[in-house]
C-alpha cells in the first residue's frame, strides 16, 4: 500500500505550488488572528486602543508580514509543467532532478523549473521569460568553484535540449547528493 505524502520536499515536483498555498493560508490566518485580537481588545477595554491587546495584535502582525514577504517572492513564479515532469519520469532514468527551485544570490532571485545533476555537470532548465541565464550560469559556476563541486554548469531555455541533457547524465550517488544539497542550500 502506497501512502501519498501530503507535503512535497524542497526540490520535488509541486513544491512551489504547495509553498504558495501554505504561505497564503499562513498569511491570512495571522492577519485574521491579529485583527480579531485587536477588535476584541478594543471592545473589551471600553472602546479605547490603549490596552495590552493592541500591543499583542501589533506583535502578531510580524509573522503575517514574514509570511507575506515569502509569498511576494513566490507569486511571480510558475511551478514546473506537469508535461516536463512526466517526460522525465517516463525515461526511467536514475538521474537526480530537482524541480521548482527558487534560488537567491546577493543580487537577485533566480528560478529554475528543473535542475538535472550528475558528477560532472549540472543542467538547469529555465523556462521563465526575463531570467538572466548568463548571470545564473556565472553565479552557479562561482558557487561550484567555491564549494569545490567540480561540475560544469549549463543553463537551457528549451525543454527538448534539457530532456536530451537528462538522458545523457549518470545515476545518483553520494557526490551527486552533496551537489544537490548545495544547490538546495541556495534555494528558497
C-alpha positions as CSV (number, residue, x, y, z in Angstrom):
1,X,0.0,0.0,0.0
2,X,1.4,3.4,-1.0
3,X,0.9,6.4,1.2
4,X,0.8,9.7,-0.6
5,X,3.0,12.4,1.1
6,X,0.9,15.5,1.9
7,X,3.8,17.9,1.6
8,X,6.5,17.8,-1.2
9,X,10.0,18.4,0.0
10,X,12.2,21.1,-1.5
11,X,13.3,20.0,-5.0
12,X,10.3,17.7,-5.5
13,X,7.7,18.4,-8.2
14,X,4.9,20.6,-6.9
15,X,6.9,22.2,-4.1
16,X,6.4,25.7,-5.4
17,X,2.7,25.3,-5.7
18,X,2.5,23.9,-2.2
19,X,4.5,26.7,-0.8
20,X,2.3,29.3,-2.4
21,X,-0.8,27.8,-0.9
22,X,0.8,27.4,2.5
23,X,2.0,31.0,2.6
24,X,-1.4,32.3,1.6
25,X,-3.1,30.3,4.3
26,X,-0.5,31.3,7.0
27,X,-0.6,35.0,6.0
28,X,-4.4,35.1,6.1
29,X,-4.5,33.2,9.4
30,X,-2.1,35.6,11.2
31,X,-3.7,38.7,9.8
32,X,-7.2,37.5,10.7
33,X,-5.9,36.5,14.2
34,X,-4.2,39.8,14.7
35,X,-7.3,41.7,13.6
36,X,-9.6,39.7,15.8
37,X,-7.4,40.3,18.8
38,X,-7.3,44.0,18.0
39,X,-11.1,44.2,17.7
40,X,-11.8,42.1,20.8
41,X,-9.4,44.1,22.9
42,X,-10.9,47.3,21.6
43,X,-14.4,46.2,22.5
44,X,-13.5,44.7,25.9
45,X,-11.5,47.7,27.0
46,X,-14.3,50.1,26.6
47,X,-13.6,51.4,23.1
48,X,-10.0,52.5,23.7
49,X,-7.0,51.4,21.8
50,X,-4.7,51.9,24.8
51,X,-4.6,48.4,26.0
52,X,-2.4,45.3,26.1
53,X,-4.5,43.7,23.3
54,X,-3.4,46.4,20.9
55,X,0.3,45.7,21.6
56,X,-0.3,41.9,21.3
57,X,-2.1,42.4,18.0
58,X,0.7,44.6,16.7
59,X,3.3,41.9,17.6
60,X,1.1,39.2,16.0
61,X,1.4,41.1,12.7
62,X,5.1,40.3,12.5
63,X,4.7,36.6,11.5
64,X,2.0,37.6,9.0
65,X,4.4,40.1,7.4
66,X,7.2,37.4,7.3
67,X,4.8,35.0,5.5
68,X,3.6,37.8,3.2
69,X,7.2,38.6,2.2
70,X,7.8,34.9,1.2
71,X,4.5,35.0,-0.7
72,X,5.6,38.1,-2.6
73,X,8.8,36.3,-3.6
74,X,6.9,33.2,-4.7
75,X,4.0,34.6,-6.6
76,X,5.6,35.7,-9.8
77,X,7.0,32.2,-10.5
78,X,5.0,29.3,-12.0
79,X,5.6,25.7,-11.0
80,X,7.3,23.4,-13.5
81,X,4.9,21.9,-16.0
82,X,3.4,18.5,-15.4
83,X,4.4,17.6,-19.0
84,X,8.1,18.2,-18.2
85,X,7.8,16.1,-15.0
86,X,6.1,13.3,-16.9
87,X,8.6,13.3,-19.7
88,X,11.5,13.0,-17.3
89,X,9.8,10.2,-15.3
90,X,8.9,8.3,-18.5
91,X,12.6,7.9,-19.2
92,X,13.1,5.8,-16.0
93,X,16.4,7.5,-15.5
94,X,18.4,7.3,-12.3
95,X,19.5,10.9,-12.7
96,X,18.9,13.4,-9.8
97,X,16.4,16.0,-10.9
98,X,15.2,18.9,-8.7
99,X,12.1,20.7,-9.6
100,X,10.6,24.2,-8.7
101,X,13.9,25.6,-7.5
102,X,13.8,29.3,-6.5
103,X,17.4,30.3,-5.6
104,X,18.8,33.5,-4.3
105,X,22.1,35.3,-4.6
106,X,23.2,38.6,-3.1
107,X,21.8,40.5,-6.1
108,X,18.7,38.7,-7.3
109,X,16.5,35.6,-7.1
110,X,16.6,33.0,-9.9
111,X,14.1,30.4,-10.8
112,X,14.7,27.0,-12.5
113,X,11.8,24.7,-13.5
114,X,14.2,21.7,-13.2
115,X,17.8,21.0,-12.4
116,X,19.5,17.8,-13.5
117,X,22.6,16.8,-11.6
118,X,25.4,14.3,-12.2
119,X,29.0,14.1,-11.0
120,X,30.4,16.2,-13.9
121,X,27.5,18.5,-14.9
122,X,24.6,20.5,-13.6
123,X,22.0,21.5,-16.2
124,X,19.3,24.0,-15.2
125,X,16.1,24.4,-17.2
126,X,14.9,28.0,-17.1
127,X,11.6,28.5,-18.9
128,X,10.6,31.8,-17.4
129,X,10.8,34.9,-19.6
130,X,13.1,37.7,-18.3
131,X,15.6,35.4,-16.5
132,X,19.2,36.4,-16.9
133,X,20.6,32.9,-17.9
134,X,24.1,34.4,-18.2
135,X,24.0,35.6,-14.6
136,X,22.6,32.2,-13.5
137,X,25.4,30.3,-15.2
138,X,28.1,32.7,-13.9
139,X,26.7,32.7,-10.3
140,X,26.5,28.9,-10.0
141,X,29.8,28.4,-11.7
142,X,31.2,30.6,-8.9
143,X,29.4,28.6,-6.3
144,X,30.7,25.4,-7.9
145,X,34.2,26.6,-7.6
146,X,33.8,28.0,-4.0
147,X,32.4,24.7,-2.8
148,X,34.8,22.6,-4.8
149,X,32.0,20.7,-6.5
150,X,33.9,20.3,-9.7
151,X,30.9,20.4,-12.0
152,X,30.2,22.3,-15.2
153,X,27.1,24.5,-15.1
154,X,24.8,24.7,-18.1
155,X,21.5,26.6,-18.5
156,X,18.9,25.5,-21.0
157,X,15.9,27.5,-22.1
158,X,14.5,24.8,-24.4
159,X,12.7,21.9,-22.9
160,X,13.9,19.4,-25.6
161,X,17.5,20.4,-25.0
162,X,17.0,19.8,-21.3
163,X,15.4,16.4,-21.9
164,X,18.4,15.4,-24.1
165,X,20.8,16.5,-21.4
166,X,19.0,14.5,-18.8
167,X,19.2,11.4,-21.0
168,X,23.0,11.7,-21.1
169,X,23.5,12.1,-17.4
170,X,24.6,9.5,-14.9
171,X,22.9,7.9,-11.9
172,X,22.6,9.3,-8.3
173,X,25.5,8.7,-5.9
174,X,26.8,10.3,-2.8
175,X,28.7,13.0,-4.6
176,X,25.6,13.9,-6.7
177,X,23.5,14.1,-3.4
178,X,26.1,16.5,-2.0
179,X,25.9,18.7,-5.1
180,X,22.0,18.6,-4.8
181,X,22.2,19.6,-1.1
182,X,24.5,22.6,-2.0
183,X,22.0,23.7,-4.7
184,X,19.1,23.4,-2.3
185,X,21.1,25.5,0.3
186,X,20.7,28.4,-2.1
187,X,17.0,27.7,-2.6
188,X,14.1,29.4,-1.0
